[in-house]
């Protein structure tokens, strides 16, 4: 007969085996998305900073070292993709956009367009479209641009001279270049962008990085006449073009304050739509893309935002409340080769991501990389949307939820915090509180109402829903949402 010690040892072993089996069965990002590295030929170094599809089906890729290549059959086996040098000698190009028969490129000192006249995949003509901003030679003076917006304008964000000041024309500004090549001063307050682009509505957003007047990296909407928060470039309000386009300079913000307090004093000041908590979701927010037709999974029109330091792509759900953009950030994909800077989504649902470690370093491990991401067809169990409500938040999931776990308050936890709005570099987390979750209710098969006592205007609300399971028992792949609550929706609490 089995003795008691042996019996309990068998029970313990069985329990451990069951736990290991359950853990092994938990889904992973790689179950839903495949990342393939695209090899670069020997001797080719491309710190991929801009990606664009050409009308002949080839993929154009530029790198900050000054070359542009076109890649044949970019959707084929990675090892069979051929690279052809299209242009060289450019000054740190950081985006590409094909329109009206030309390949446009934002260089450090100008917007340029190129054309291949004889079809040999080599640019034959180069034209300056606009060079109305300045450069001093400071390493920090990057320039990032967009594809044309619905009006035909290209939006360009210009990094400051260093982190703190603007030593030459329009550094620390966003400008637009019209179809006719006219420079239009558009927005001040830029610090150090890592990327810029358009959403599915054709509206411009850019990614600014942690530093002076930026407590954490963030995604910010751009609009004509807005102030994005860093006053280092205020001197250019005195130019003739800026006066005609923008009017008078805004009130100087007070250092060691909070965004929500300064917004009340400075009408032009636009809050970050999404704050990516520093050291949690990344350290250097950069380029982004979106899936316009649902061929990349269930996140149609949500922004997929790169981070250079963490070598990841995060996901951003955006909404407007009281006319102000805000929303939630979630982890999405890791496993990229280098520090992600540029992203391009093809209409067929293929995402291309490129980057570099440059010298800042990046978790990916490679000095530079170009990766291709495809959706495998399965739908991960995720928080699809996190919407602000007068009572708290409404969560919509990608799968039907298990009513017991999703309706249990113990499945959720929340904290709220912000950053100091100041002239010093970055900020610690401050003003941290624990808003109380007072109720949860499953209101539809995929929807949960989370009632919160103590929503805080202007803070990041970090919601962890790790206890929720799908109707089929799946855990949430990325259970934490980081909602930037610029505005609390009006309405009754019940």
C-alpha positions in Angstrom: 0.0 0.0 0.0 1.3 3.5 -0.9 2.6 5.4 2.2 1.3 8.9 3.0 4.6 10.7 1.9 4.5 9.0 -1.5 0.8 9.8 -1.9 1.3 13.6 -1.2 4.4 13.7 -3.4 2.4 12.3 -6.3 -0.4 14.8 -5.7 2.1 17.7 -5.6 3.7 16.4 -8.8 0.4 16.2 -10.5 -0.5 19.8 -9.5 2.8 21.1 -10.7 2.4 19.3 -14.0 -1.1 20.7 -14.5 0.2 24.3 -13.7 3.0 23.9 -16.2 0.7 22.6 -18.9 -1.7 25.6 -18.3 1.2 28.0 -18.4 2.6 26.4 -21.6 -0.8 26.7 -23.2 -1.1 30.5 -22.5 -1.0 32.4 -25.9 2.0 34.4 -27.0 2.3 37.2 -29.5 4.0 34.9 -31.9 0.8 32.8 -32.1 -0.8 35.7 -33.9 1.9 37.6 -35.7 5.1 36.5 -37.5 8.2 38.7 -37.6 10.7 38.0 -40.4 14.0 39.8 -40.7 14.8 41.0 -44.2 18.5 40.5 -44.7 20.7 43.3 -46.1 23.3 42.5 -48.7 27.0 42.3 -47.6 28.3 45.8 -47.3 24.9 47.5 -47.2 24.2 49.5 -44.0 20.7 51.0 -43.9 19.5 52.4 -40.6 16.0 52.3 -42.0 14.3 55.6 -41.3 11.7 55.8 -44.1 9.7 53.2 -45.9 7.4 53.6 -48.9 5.8 51.4 -51.6 6.6 52.3 -55.2 4.0 52.0 -58.0 6.0 49.2 -59.6 5.5 47.0 -56.6 9.0 47.5 -55.2 9.6 48.9 -51.7 11.7 52.0 -51.2 13.8 52.2 -48.0 16.0 55.1 -46.9 18.5 55.2 -44.1 19.7 58.1 -42.0 23.2 57.6 -43.5 22.0 59.0 -46.8 21.1 56.2 -49.1 17.8 55.1 -50.7 17.3 51.5 -51.9 14.5 49.8 -53.7 13.7 46.2 -52.8 12.3 43.7 -55.3 9.4 41.3 -54.4 9.2 42.7 -50.8 6.5 40.1 -49.9 8.5 37.1 -51.1 10.9 34.9 -49.2 13.2 37.3 -47.3 16.4 35.8 -48.6 15.4 36.3 -52.2 14.7 40.1 -51.9 17.1 42.1 -54.1 18.4 45.5 -53.1 19.1 48.2 -55.7 20.7 51.5 -54.8 18.2 54.2 -55.9 19.9 57.4 -54.5 22.9 58.3 -52.4 24.5 61.3 -50.7 21.3 62.6 -49.1 21.6 64.4 -45.7 20.0 62.2 -43.1 16.7 61.4 -44.9 14.0 60.4 -42.3 10.9 59.7 -44.5 9.8 58.8 -47.9 6.5 59.5 -49.7 5.5 58.7 -53.3 3.0 61.0 -55.0 2.3 62.5 -58.4 5.1 60.4 -60.0 7.8 61.6 -57.6 9.5 60.0 -54.6 9.6 62.7 -51.9 12.1 62.7 -49.1 12.5 64.9 -46.0 16.2 65.6 -45.5 17.7 67.4 -42.6 17.7 70.7 -44.5 15.1 70.4 -47.2 12.2 68.5 -48.7 13.4 66.9 -51.9 11.8 65.0 -54.7 13.4 62.4 -57.0 12.4 60.6 -60.2 13.7 57.6 -62.1 13.3 58.6 -65.8 14.6 55.5 -67.5 13.2 52.7 -65.3 16.5 51.3 -64.0 15.6 51.8 -60.3 18.1 54.7 -60.1 17.0 58.3 -59.5 17.9 60.6 -62.4 16.4 63.9 -61.3 16.5 65.6 -57.9 14.6 68.8 -57.1 14.4 70.9 -54.0 10.7 71.4 -53.1 11.4 73.7 -50.1 14.3 74.5 -47.8 12.8 77.2 -45.7 14.2 76.1 -42.4 17.7 76.2 -41.0 20.4 73.8 -39.8 23.5 74.6 -37.7 25.3 71.2 -37.8 24.1 70.3 -34.3 23.5 66.5 -34.2 20.0 66.9 -32.8 18.4 68.8 -35.7 16.4 66.0 -37.2 13.5 66.6 -39.7 10.7 64.1 -40.1 7.9 64.4 -42.7 4.6 62.9 -43.7 2.9 61.7 -46.8 0.5 64.3 -48.3 -2.6 65.1 -46.2 -6.0 65.4 -47.9 -5.1 68.9 -48.9 -1.9 67.9 -50.5 0.3 69.4 -47.7 3.3 67.5 -46.2 3.8 68.1 -42.5 7.4 68.3 -41.2 8.5 68.4 -37.6 11.9 70.0 -36.8 13.9 69.0 -33.7 15.4 71.7 -31.6 19.1 72.6 -31.6 20.0 70.3 -28.7 17.2 69.6 -26.3 16.6 73.1 -25.0 17.0 75.9 -27.6 16.3 76.9 -31.2 19.3 78.5 -32.8 18.1 78.7 -36.4 14.9 79.2 -38.3 11.9 77.1 -37.2 13.8 74.6 -35.1 11.2 73.4 -32.5 8.4 73.9 -35.0 6.1 72.0 -37.3 5.8 73.4 -40.8 3.8 72.4 -43.8 4.9 72.4 -47.4 2.1 72.8 -49.8 1.7 71.1 -53.2 3.1 74.4 -54.7 6.2 74.2 -52.4 5.1 77.0 -50.0 6.3 76.8 -46.4 3.5 77.3 -43.9 4.6 77.7 -40.2 2.0 75.6 -38.4 2.8 74.7 -34.8 5.4 75.6 -32.2 6.5 73.7 -29.1 8.2 70.7 -30.7 11.1 69.2 -28.7 12.6 66.0 -30.2 10.3 64.1 -32.5 10.9 60.4 -33.3 8.3 60.3 -36.0 5.3 61.9 -37.6 2.4 60.6 -39.7 -1.3 60.8 -40.6 -4.1 58.8 -39.0 -6.9 57.2 -41.1 -8.7 60.6 -41.1 -5.7 62.4 -42.6 -4.9 64.2 -39.4 -1.3 64.7 -38.4 0.2 63.3 -35.2 3.8 63.2 -34.1 5.8 61.4 -31.4 7.8 63.6 -29.0 10.4 62.2 -26.7 11.0 62.6 -23.0 13.1 65.6 -22.1 12.7 69.3 -21.2 9.0 70.1 -20.9 8.2 66.5 -21.7 8.0 64.3 -18.6 7.5 61.1 -20.7 7.4 60.3 -24.4 4.0 60.8 -26.0 1.9 61.0 -29.2 0.5 64.5 -29.9 -2.0 65.8 -32.4 -0.9 68.7 -34.6 -3.1 71.5 -35.7 -2.6 74.9 -37.2 -1.8 77.4 -34.5 -1.2 75.0 -31.7 1.6 75.0 -29.1 3.0 71.6 -28.3 4.6 72.5 -25.0 8.3 73.4 -25.4 8.8 77.2 -25.5 12.4 77.0 -26.8 11.4 78.1 -30.3 9.2 81.0 -29.4 11.6 83.5 -31.1 10.3 82.5 -34.5 6.9 84.0 -33.9 8.6 87.2 -34.8 9.2 86.2 -38.4 7.0 87.6 -41.1 5.7 84.2 -42.2 4.9 83.0 -38.6 3.1 86.2 -37.8 1.0 85.9 -40.9 0.3 82.2 -40.3 0.2 81.9 -36.5 -0.3 85.3 -35.0 1.1 86.3 -31.6 3.2 83.9 -29.4 1.5 82.0 -26.6 2.0 82.8 -22.9 5.2 81.2 -21.6 4.4 78.1 -19.5 5.4 78.0 -15.9 8.0 75.4 -15.0 7.5 72.8 -12.3 3.7 72.9 -13.0 1.3 70.3 -14.5 -0.1 70.1 -18.0 -3.6 70.4 -16.8 -2.8 73.6 -14.9 -1.0 75.3 -17.8 -3.7 74.3 -20.3 -6.1 76.5 -18.3 -3.8 79.5 -18.8 -2.6 78.9 -22.4 -5.4 78.3 -24.9 -2.9 77.2 -27.6 -1.4 74.4 -25.5 -2.4 71.0 -26.8 -2.1 68.0 -24.4 -0.5 64.8 -25.4 -3.2 62.4 -26.8 -1.3 59.4 -25.5 1.4 59.4 -22.9 3.7 56.3 -23.0 4.9 55.8 -19.5 8.7 56.1 -19.4 10.5 52.9 -18.7 7.3 50.9 -19.0 6.1 51.0 -22.6 9.3 52.5 -23.9 11.8 55.4 -23.7 11.8 56.8 -27.3 8.5 56.9 -29.1 9.0 57.1 -32.9 7.2 56.3 -36.1 3.8 54.7 -36.5 1.4 53.1 -39.0 -2.2 51.8 -39.0 -4.2 49.1 -40.7 -6.9 50.7 -42.8 -8.9 47.6 -43.8 -8.6 45.0 -41.1 -6.1 42.8 -42.9 -3.6 43.0 -40.0 -6.0 41.7 -37.3 -8.8 43.2 -35.2 -7.2 46.7 -34.6 -8.4 48.5 -37.7 -7.4 52.2 -37.7 -5.7 52.0 -34.3 -2.1 53.4 -34.4 0.8 51.0 -34.1 3.5 53.1 -32.6 7.2 52.2 -32.6 9.7 52.7 -29.7 13.4 52.9 -30.5 14.9 52.0 -27.2 12.6 49.1 -26.4 12.6 47.7 -30.0 8.8 47.2 -29.8 5.6 48.3 -31.4 2.9 49.6 -29.0 -0.8 50.0 -29.8 -2.8 53.3 -29.4 -6.6 53.5 -29.2 -7.7 57.2 -29.7 -11.0 58.9 -29.1 -12.1 62.6 -28.8 -13.7 63.8 -25.6 -14.9 67.4 -25.5 -13.1 67.9 -28.8 -9.8 66.8 -27.3 -7.8 63.7 -28.4 -7.0 61.2 -25.7 -6.9 57.4 -25.3 -5.2 54.3 -24.2 -1.8 52.7 -25.0 -1.2 49.0 -24.8 1.8 46.7 -25.4 1.5 45.0 -28.8 4.6 43.4 -30.4 8.2 42.8 -29.3 11.0 40.8 -31.0 12.3 43.3 -33.6 15.9 43.3 -34.6 16.9 46.9 -33.7 15.6 50.2 -32.4 12.4 50.8 -34.3 12.1 54.2 -36.0 10.0 53.8 -39.1 6.8 51.9 -39.9 4.9 51.3 -43.1 1.6 49.3 -43.5 0.8 48.0 -46.9 -2.9 47.8 -47.9 -2.5 44.0 -48.0 -1.9 43.9 -44.3 1.9 43.6 -44.2 3.8 45.8 -41.7 7.4 46.8 -42.4 9.4 48.2 -39.5 13.0 49.5 -39.6 15.5 51.0 -37.3 18.8 51.5 -35.7 20.5 51.5 -32.3 22.5 54.6 -33.5 24.5 54.9 -30.3 21.6 55.3 -27.9 21.4 51.5 -27.8 18.3 49.3 -28.3 17.0 46.1 -26.9 16.8 44.4 -30.3 20.5 43.8 -30.2 21.4 44.6 -33.9 23.0 47.8 -35.1 20.3 48.2 -37.7 17.4 46.1 -39.1 14.4 45.9 -41.4 11.6 43.6 -40.3 8.4 42.4 -41.9 5.3 41.5 -39.9 2.3 39.5 -41.0 -0.9 38.5 -39.3 -1.4 34.7 -38.9 -5.2 35.0 -38.9 -6.0 34.3 -35.3 -7.5 36.9 -33.0 -5.7 37.4 -29.7 -7.8 38.1 -26.6 -7.1 41.7 -25.9 -8.7 44.9 -24.6 -9.7 46.2 -28.0 -10.9 49.6 -26.8 -10.8 51.5 -23.5 -13.2 54.5 -23.6 -13.5 57.2 -21.0 -17.0 57.6 -19.5 -18.5 59.8 -16.8 -18.5 56.9 -14.4 -15.1 55.5 -15.3 -14.2 53.4 -18.3 -15.9 51.1 -20.8 -13.8 48.1 -22.0 -14.5 46.3 -25.2 -12.7 43.0 -25.8 -11.7 41.2 -29.0 -13.5 38.0 -27.7 -16.6 37.3 -25.7 -15.7 37.4 -22.0 -16.3 34.9 -19.2 -19.0 36.7 -17.3 -17.8 35.5 -13.8 -14.2 36.7 -14.1 -15.1 39.8 -16.1 -17.8 40.7 -13.6 -15.5 40.3 -10.5 -14.0 43.5 -9.1 -11.0 41.4 -7.9 -10.0 40.9 -11.6 -9.1 44.6 -11.9 -6.8 47.1 -10.3 -6.0 50.8 -11.0 -3.5 53.5 -10.3 -3.3 57.1 -11.6 -0.3 59.4 -11.9 1.3 62.2 -13.9 4.6 63.9 -14.7 5.9 67.3 -13.8 5.6 69.9 -16.7 9.0 71.6 -16.3 12.0 73.0 -18.1 14.3 70.3 -16.6 15.0 67.0 -18.5 12.2 64.5 -18.0 10.3 63.8 -14.8 9.7 61.2 -12.2 6.2 59.8 -11.8 4.3 62.2 -9.4 0.9 62.7 -7.8 0.3 58.9 -7.7 -3.1 57.8 -6.4 -5.2 54.7 -6.4 -8.7 55.5 -7.7 -11.2 53.1 -6.3 -13.0 50.6 -8.5 -16.5 50.5 -7.1 -18.2 48.3 -9.6 -17.9 46.2 -12.7 -20.7 45.0 -15.0 -20.7 42.9 -18.1 -23.1 44.9 -20.3 -22.6 42.9 -23.6 -20.8 39.7 -24.6 -17.6 41.7 -25.3 -18.1 44.8 -23.1 -17.5 45.6 -19.5 -18.4 48.7 -17.6 -15.8 49.7 -14.9 -17.1 52.2 -12.4 -14.3 54.3 -10.8 -14.5 56.7 -7.8 -11.8 59.3 -8.2 -11.0 59.9 -11.9 -8.4 62.5 -12.1 -8.3 65.1 -14.8 -5.0 65.2 -16.6 -3.5 61.9 -15.3 -2.6 58.6 -16.8 -5.0 55.9 -15.5 -3.3 52.5 -15.5 -5.9 49.8 -15.5 -4.8 46.2 -15.0 -7.4 43.6 -16.0 -5.2 40.5 -15.6 -8.0 38.5 -13.8 -10.4 38.6 -16.8 -10.7 35.5 -19.0 -12.4 35.0 -22.3 -15.5 32.8 -22.6 -13.0 30.1 -23.7 -10.8 30.6 -20.7 -8.0 32.6 -22.4 -6.1 35.2 -20.4 -5.7 38.7 -21.9 -2.5 38.8 -23.9 -1.6 42.3 -22.8 -3.9 43.1 -19.8 -2.8 46.6 -18.9 -4.1 49.8 -20.5 -2.6 53.2 -19.9 -5.3 55.9 -20.5 -4.4 59.6 -20.8 -7.4 61.3 -19.3 -7.2 64.9 -20.7 -11.0 65.3 -20.4 -13.6 63.6 -18.3 -16.8 63.1 -20.4 -19.8 65.1 -19.3 -22.9 63.2 -18.2 -24.7 61.5 -15.4 -22.7 59.0 -13.3 -25.5 56.4 -13.5 
